Amino acid sequence: MDIQELITKPSSQQRKALLNKDVSAVELVNAVYDRIDEVEEKIGAYNSLTKDIALQTAETVDEKIKNGEDLPPLAGIPLALKDNINYKGTYTTASSKILENFVSPYDATASKKLKENFIPVIGKANCDEFAMGSSNENSAFKIVRNPWNLNKVPGGSSGGSAAAIAAGEATIALGSDTGGSVRLPASFCGLVSLKPTYGRVSRYGLIAFASSLDQIGPFGRNVEDVALL
Protein backbone atom coordinates (compact mmCIF):
# COMPACT_ATOMS: atom_id res chain seq x y z
CA MET A 1 0.00 0.00 0.00
CA ASP A 2 1.27 3.47 -0.89
CA ILE A 3 2.21 5.39 2.25
CA GLN A 4 0.01 8.36 1.33
CA GLU A 5 -2.90 5.93 1.18
CA LEU A 6 -1.82 4.29 4.44
CA ILE A 7 -2.06 7.56 6.38
CA THR A 8 -5.77 7.73 5.53
CA LYS A 9 -6.43 4.30 7.08
CA PRO A 10 -7.40 3.39 10.67
CA SER A 11 -4.76 2.76 13.30
CA SER A 12 -5.02 -1.05 13.06
CA GLN A 13 -3.86 -1.02 9.43
CA GLN A 14 -1.02 1.35 10.22
CA ARG A 15 0.09 -0.78 13.17
CA LYS A 16 0.10 -3.89 10.99
CA ALA A 17 2.32 -2.11 8.46
CA LEU A 18 4.69 -0.99 11.26
CA LEU A 19 5.00 -4.45 12.82
CA ASN A 20 5.48 -6.06 9.39
CA LYS A 21 8.19 -3.47 8.71
CA ASP A 22 6.43 -2.43 5.51
CA VAL A 23 6.92 1.14 6.74
CA SER A 24 8.78 2.71 9.64
CA ALA A 25 7.22 4.98 12.24
CA VAL A 26 9.51 7.79 11.05
CA GLU A 27 8.30 7.31 7.48
CA LEU A 28 4.68 7.31 8.66
CA VAL A 29 5.13 10.54 10.61
CA ASN A 30 7.01 12.20 7.75
CA ALA A 31 4.22 11.20 5.35
CA VAL A 32 1.72 12.96 7.61
CA TYR A 33 3.86 16.11 7.58
CA ASP A 34 4.05 15.89 3.77
CA ARG A 35 0.25 15.79 3.77
CA ILE A 36 0.15 18.78 6.10
CA ASP A 37 2.40 20.71 3.70
CA GLU A 38 -0.05 19.86 0.93
CA VAL A 39 -3.41 20.73 2.53
CA GLU A 40 -3.02 22.58 5.82
CA GLU A 41 -3.16 26.06 4.31
CA LYS A 42 -6.71 25.31 3.16
CA ILE A 43 -7.84 23.44 6.29
CA GLY A 44 -6.35 25.35 9.24
CA ALA A 45 -6.44 22.31 11.52
CA TYR A 46 -3.29 23.15 13.50
CA ASN A 47 -2.15 26.14 15.52
CA SER A 48 1.38 24.76 15.80
CA LEU A 49 3.34 21.68 14.80
CA THR A 50 5.60 19.58 17.02
CA LYS A 51 7.68 17.81 14.38
CA ASP A 52 10.85 17.33 16.42
CA ILE A 53 8.92 15.73 19.27
CA ALA A 54 6.89 13.52 16.91
CA LEU A 55 9.97 12.28 15.07
CA GLN A 56 11.81 11.60 18.31
CA THR A 57 8.88 9.45 19.46
CA ALA A 58 8.76 7.69 16.09
CA GLU A 59 12.49 6.90 16.27
CA THR A 60 11.93 5.29 19.67
CA VAL A 61 9.13 3.15 18.23
CA ASP A 62 11.32 2.04 15.32
CA GLU A 63 14.11 1.07 17.72
CA LYS A 64 11.72 -0.98 19.83
CA ILE A 65 10.33 -2.75 16.76
CA LYS A 66 13.89 -3.47 15.61
CA ASN A 67 14.66 -5.01 19.00
CA GLY A 68 11.49 -7.11 18.97
CA GLU A 69 9.97 -5.37 21.99
CA ASP A 70 6.25 -5.44 22.70
CA LEU A 71 4.52 -2.13 22.01
CA PRO A 72 1.24 -0.54 23.13
CA PRO A 73 -1.46 -0.76 20.43
CA LEU A 74 -1.17 2.89 19.34
CA ALA A 75 2.61 3.25 19.45
CA GLY A 76 3.79 5.14 16.38
CA ILE A 77 0.29 6.23 15.33
CA PRO A 78 0.15 9.99 14.48
CA LEU A 79 -2.06 12.03 16.81
CA ALA A 80 -3.40 15.61 16.85
CA LEU A 81 -3.70 17.16 20.32
CA LYS A 82 -6.25 19.90 20.97
CA ASP A 83 -4.55 23.16 21.82
CA ASN A 84 -6.13 23.42 25.27
CA ILE A 85 -4.32 20.33 26.60
CA ASN A 86 -0.90 21.01 28.11
CA TYR A 87 2.04 19.16 26.54
CA LYS A 88 5.35 20.11 28.10
CA GLY A 89 7.59 22.30 25.95
CA THR A 90 4.92 23.12 23.35
CA TYR A 91 2.69 26.12 22.78
CA THR A 92 -0.69 25.74 24.46
CA THR A 93 -2.81 28.69 23.37
CA ALA A 94 -6.44 27.54 23.57
CA SER A 95 -6.64 29.46 20.26
CA SER A 96 -6.47 32.76 22.17
CA LYS A 97 -4.19 35.75 21.67
CA ILE A 98 -3.98 35.92 25.47
CA LEU A 99 -1.94 32.69 25.48
CA GLU A 100 -0.29 33.12 22.08
CA ASN A 101 3.24 32.73 23.48
CA PHE A 102 2.49 30.43 26.41
CA VAL A 103 4.70 27.31 26.51
CA SER A 104 3.44 24.47 28.69
CA PRO A 105 5.74 23.93 31.71
CA TYR A 106 4.18 20.52 32.47
CA ASP A 107 2.22 17.65 30.91
CA ALA A 108 -1.48 17.06 31.31
CA THR A 109 -2.17 13.55 32.58
CA ALA A 110 -3.49 12.68 29.11
CA SER A 111 -0.28 13.97 27.51
CA LYS A 112 1.82 11.97 29.95
CA LYS A 113 -0.06 8.84 28.91
CA LEU A 114 0.52 9.63 25.23
CA LYS A 115 4.25 9.69 25.96
CA GLU A 116 4.08 6.46 27.96
CA ASN A 117 2.41 4.78 24.98
CA PHE A 118 4.89 6.19 22.42
CA ILE A 119 2.20 8.06 20.44
CA PRO A 120 3.71 10.78 18.20
CA VAL A 121 2.00 14.16 18.71
CA ILE A 122 1.95 15.85 15.32
CA GLY A 123 0.83 19.25 16.57
CA LYS A 124 -1.58 21.29 18.64
CA ALA A 125 -4.99 21.35 16.98
CA ASN A 126 -6.98 24.52 16.40
CA CYS A 127 -10.20 25.04 18.36
CA ASP A 128 -12.76 27.67 19.25
CA GLU A 129 -11.15 30.15 21.65
CA PHE A 130 -11.02 28.61 25.13
CA ALA A 131 -13.21 25.82 23.69
CA MET A 132 -16.21 28.16 23.58
CA GLY A 133 -18.02 27.50 20.32
CA SER A 134 -19.63 24.86 18.14
CA SER A 135 -18.26 25.66 14.68
CA ASN A 136 -14.52 26.41 15.05
CA GLU A 137 -15.04 29.82 13.49
CA ASN A 138 -14.07 31.50 16.76
CA SER A 139 -10.34 30.78 16.94
CA ALA A 140 -8.25 33.91 17.40
CA PHE A 141 -5.85 32.66 14.73
CA LYS A 142 -7.78 31.13 11.82
CA ILE A 143 -11.02 29.41 10.92
CA VAL A 144 -10.96 25.62 10.56
CA ARG A 145 -12.54 24.31 7.35
CA ASN A 146 -14.34 21.02 6.88
CA PRO A 147 -12.06 18.87 4.67
CA TRP A 148 -15.05 17.35 2.89
CA ASN A 149 -16.36 20.76 1.86
CA LEU A 150 -14.24 23.85 2.48
CA ASN A 151 -17.36 26.02 2.53
CA LYS A 152 -18.68 24.14 5.56
CA VAL A 153 -17.63 24.20 9.21
CA PRO A 154 -16.07 21.13 10.88
CA GLY A 155 -18.01 21.58 14.10
CA GLY A 156 -16.50 22.70 17.35
CA SER A 157 -14.96 23.37 19.58
CA SER A 158 -12.56 20.52 18.76
CA GLY A 159 -12.84 21.15 15.03
CA GLY A 160 -9.11 21.13 14.41
CA SER A 161 -8.74 17.66 15.92
CA ALA A 162 -11.50 16.27 13.69
CA ALA A 163 -10.42 18.13 10.56
CA ALA A 164 -6.85 16.88 10.97
CA ILE A 165 -8.01 13.26 10.82
CA ALA A 166 -10.49 13.82 8.00
CA ALA A 167 -7.82 15.58 5.93
CA GLY A 168 -5.16 12.90 6.52
CA GLU A 169 -3.13 15.18 8.77
CA ALA A 170 -3.40 12.73 11.70
CA THR A 171 -4.84 9.28 12.35
CA ILE A 172 -6.25 9.80 15.84
CA ALA A 173 -6.80 12.85 18.02
CA LEU A 174 -7.74 14.13 21.44
CA GLY A 175 -10.21 16.94 21.98
CA SER A 176 -12.32 18.16 24.86
CA ASP A 177 -16.10 18.07 25.23
CA THR A 178 -18.28 20.24 27.44
CA GLY A 179 -21.56 20.36 25.51
CA GLY A 180 -20.71 18.46 22.35
CA SER A 181 -17.22 19.63 21.44
CA VAL A 182 -15.92 16.24 20.34
CA ARG A 183 -19.27 14.76 19.30
CA LEU A 184 -20.24 17.57 16.93
CA PRO A 185 -16.92 17.67 15.01
CA ALA A 186 -16.91 13.87 14.67
CA SER A 187 -20.41 13.98 13.22
CA PHE A 188 -19.62 16.85 10.86
CA CYS A 189 -16.39 15.23 9.62
CA GLY A 190 -17.51 11.60 9.30
CA LEU A 191 -15.53 10.27 12.27
CA VAL A 192 -16.12 8.48 15.57
CA SER A 193 -15.71 10.16 18.95
CA LEU A 194 -16.68 9.70 22.57
CA LYS A 195 -17.33 11.93 25.55
CA PRO A 196 -16.22 9.69 28.43
CA THR A 197 -18.14 9.49 31.68
CA TYR A 198 -17.09 12.40 33.90
CA GLY A 199 -14.03 11.40 35.90
CA ARG A 200 -13.12 8.46 33.67
CA VAL A 201 -10.32 10.51 32.08
CA SER A 202 -8.23 12.90 34.14
CA ARG A 203 -8.82 16.60 33.46
CA TYR A 204 -5.47 17.58 34.97
CA GLY A 205 -3.71 19.90 32.52
CA LEU A 206 -6.82 20.70 30.48
CA ILE A 207 -7.56 24.43 30.28
CA ALA A 208 -10.98 24.70 31.88
CA PHE A 209 -14.18 25.90 30.23
CA ALA A 210 -16.82 24.51 32.62
CA SER A 211 -14.98 22.28 35.06
CA SER A 212 -18.00 20.22 36.12
CA LEU A 213 -18.71 19.25 32.48
CA ASP A 214 -15.36 19.26 30.64
CA GLN A 215 -13.97 15.90 29.53
CA ILE A 216 -11.01 14.99 27.32
CA GLY A 217 -12.30 12.72 24.57
CA PRO A 218 -10.89 10.67 21.67
CA PHE A 219 -11.40 10.85 17.91
CA GLY A 220 -10.74 8.10 15.38
CA ARG A 221 -11.66 6.77 11.97
CA ASN A 222 -13.61 3.89 13.47
CA VAL A 223 -14.85 2.55 16.81
CA GLU A 224 -11.67 0.52 17.33
CA ASP A 225 -9.50 3.65 17.08
CA VAL A 226 -11.59 5.36 19.75
CA ALA A 227 -11.67 2.30 22.01
CA LEU A 228 -7.88 1.96 21.89
CA LEU A 229 -7.28 5.65 22.51
C-alpha positions in Angstrom: 0.0 0.0 0.0 1.3 3.5 -0.9 2.2 5.4 2.3 0.0 8.4 1.3 -2.9 5.9 1.2 -1.8 4.3 4.4 -2.1 7.6 6.4 -5.8 7.7 5.5 -6.4 4.3 7.1 -7.4 3.4 10.7 -4.8 2.8 13.3 -5.0 -1.0 13.1 -3.9 -1.0 9.4 -1.0 1.4 10.2 0.1 -0.8 13.2 0.1 -3.9 11.0 2.3 -2.1 8.5 4.7 -1.0 11.3 5.0 -4.4 12.8 5.5 -6.1 9.4 8.2 -3.5 8.7 6.4 -2.4 5.5 6.9 1.1 6.7 8.8 2.7 9.6 7.2 5.0 12.2 9.5 7.8 11.1 8.3 7.3 7.5 4.7 7.3 8.7 5.1 10.5 10.6 7.0 12.2 7.7 4.2 11.2 5.4 1.7 13.0 7.6 3.9 16.1 7.6 4.0 15.9 3.8 0.3 15.8 3.8 0.1 18.8 6.1 2.4 20.7 3.7 0.0 19.9 0.9 -3.4 20.7 2.5 -3.0 22.6 5.8 -3.2 26.1 4.3 -6.7 25.3 3.2 -7.8 23.4 6.3 -6.4 25.3 9.2 -6.4 22.3 11.5 -3.3 23.1 13.5 -2.1 26.1 15.5 1.4 24.8 15.8 3.3 21.7 14.8 5.6 19.6 17.0 7.7 17.8 14.4 10.9 17.3 16.4 8.9 15.7 19.3 6.9 13.5 16.9 10.0 12.3 15.1 11.8 11.6 18.3 8.9 9.4 19.5 8.8 7.7 16.1 12.5 6.9 16.3 11.9 5.3 19.7 9.1 3.2 18.2 11.3 2.0 15.3 14.1 1.1 17.7 11.7 -1.0 19.8 10.3 -2.7 16.8 13.9 -3.5 15.6 14.7 -5.0 19.0 11.5 -7.1 19.0 10.0 -5.4 22.0 6.2 -5.4 22.7 4.5 -2.1 22.0 1.2 -0.5 23.1 -1.5 -0.8 20.4 -1.2 2.9 19.3 2.6 3.2 19.5 3.8 5.1 16.4 0.3 6.2 15.3 0.1 10.0 14.5 -2.1 12.0 16.8 -3.4 15.6 16.8 -3.7 17.2 20.3 -6.2 19.9 21.0 -4.5 23.2 21.8 -6.1 23.4 25.3 -4.3 20.3 26.6 -0.9 21.0 28.1 2.0 19.2 26.5 5.3 20.1 28.1 7.6 22.3 26.0 4.9 23.1 23.3 2.7 26.1 22.8 -0.7 25.7 24.5 -2.8 28.7 23.4 -6.4 27.5 23.6 -6.6 29.5 20.3 -6.5 32.8 22.2 -4.2 35.7 21.7 -4.0 35.9 25.5 -1.9 32.7 25.5 -0.3 33.1 22.1 3.2 32.7 23.5 2.5 30.4 26.4 4.7 27.3 26.5 3.4 24.5 28.7 5.7 23.9 31.7 4.2 20.5 32.5 2.2 17.7 30.9 -1.5 17.1 31.3 -2.2 13.6 32.6 -3.5 12.7 29.1 -0.3 14.0 27.5 1.8 12.0 30.0 -0.1 8.8 28.9 0.5 9.6 25.2 4.2 9.7 26.0 4.1 6.5 28.0 2.4 4.8 25.0 4.9 6.2 22.4 2.2 8.1 20.4 3.7 10.8 18.2 2.0 14.2 18.7 2.0 15.8 15.3 0.8 19.2 16.6 -1.6 21.3 18.6 -5.0 21.4 17.0 -7.0 24.5 16.4 -10.2 25.0 18.4 -12.8 27.7 19.2 -11.2 30.1 21.6 -11.0 28.6 25.1 -13.2 25.8 23.7 -16.2 28.2 23.6 -18.0 27.5 20.3 -19.6 24.9 18.1 -18.3 25.7 14.7 -14.5 26.4 15.1 -15.0 29.8 13.5 -14.1 31.5 16.8 -10.3 30.8 16.9 -8.3 33.9 17.4 -5.8 32.7 14.7 -7.8 31.1 11.8 -11.0 29.4 10.9 -11.0 25.6 10.6 -12.5 24.3 7.4 -14.3 21.0 6.9 -12.1 18.9 4.7 -15.0 17.3 2.9 -16.4 20.8 1.9 -14.2 23.8 2.5 -17.4 26.0 2.5 -18.7 24.1 5.6 -17.6 24.2 9.2 -16.1 21.1 10.9 -18.0 21.6 14.1 -16.5 22.7 17.4 -15.0 23.4 19.6 -12.6 20.5 18.8 -12.8 21.1 15.0 -9.1 21.1 14.4 -8.7 17.7 15.9 -11.5 16.3 13.7 -10.4 18.1 10.6 -6.9 16.9 11.0 -8.0 13.3 10.8 -10.5 13.8 8.0 -7.8 15.6 5.9 -5.2 12.9 6.5 -3.1 15.2 8.8 -3.4 12.7 11.7 -4.8 9.3 12.4 -6.3 9.8 15.8 -6.8 12.8 18.0 -7.7 14.1 21.4 -10.2 16.9 22.0 -12.3 18.2 24.9 -16.1 18.1 25.2 -18.3 20.2 27.4 -21.6 20.4 25.5 -20.7 18.5 22.4 -17.2 19.6 21.4 -15.9 16.2 20.3 -19.3 14.8 19.3 -20.2 17.6 16.9 -16.9 17.7 15.0 -16.9 13.9 14.7 -20.4 14.0 13.2 -19.6 16.9 10.9 -16.4 15.2 9.6 -17.5 11.6 9.3 -15.5 10.3 12.3 -16.1 8.5 15.6 -15.7 10.2 19.0 -16.7 9.7 22.6 -17.3 11.9 25.5 -16.2 9.7 28.4 -18.1 9.5 31.7 -17.1 12.4 33.9 -14.0 11.4 35.9 -13.1 8.5 33.7 -10.3 10.5 32.1 -8.2 12.9 34.1 -8.8 16.6 33.5 -5.5 17.6 35.0 -3.7 19.9 32.5 -6.8 20.7 30.5 -7.6 24.4 30.3 -11.0 24.7 31.9 -14.2 25.9 30.2 -16.8 24.5 32.6 -15.0 22.3 35.1 -18.0 20.2 36.1 -18.7 19.2 32.5 -15.4 19.3 30.6 -14.0 15.9 29.5 -11.0 15.0 27.3 -12.3 12.7 24.6 -10.9 10.7 21.7 -11.4 10.8 17.9 -10.7 8.1 15.4 -11.7 6.8 12.0 -13.6 3.9 13.5 -14.8 2.6 16.8 -11.7 0.5 17.3 -9.5 3.7 17.1 -11.6 5.4 19.7 -11.7 2.3 22.0 -7.9 2.0 21.9 -7.3 5.7 22.5 
